[in-house]
Amino acid sequence: MAIYSLYLVYDISTYIIFILLTMKWSGKYPQKRFRVPSKSKSGEFHLVEIWDDGEISCDCLAHLKGGRECRHIKRIKLKLRLERENA
């Protein structure tokens, strides 16, 4: 069990370092972040980020695997559009 735990910690830290380096190399940084509740997993959230170049990303599998606009991104776009209309 200890070996698995060490591997998991190594894997997560490697992932975090990769993300930070990618942001530095690409020059992209998130301007806004939103937590959207998961429909399939109660109590869990997905992270939707709006980047400085206007790109919107989500950490759900539908967006990461297919690259398509998932329901979490659609929900945030609707929320932002309604806020603009009501302002």
Secondary structure, DSSP 8 states (H G I E B T S, - for coil): -HHHHHHHHHHHHHHHHHHHHHHHHHT--EEEEEEEE-SSSTT-EEEEEEETTS-EEE-SHHHHHH----HHHHHHHHHHHHHHHH-
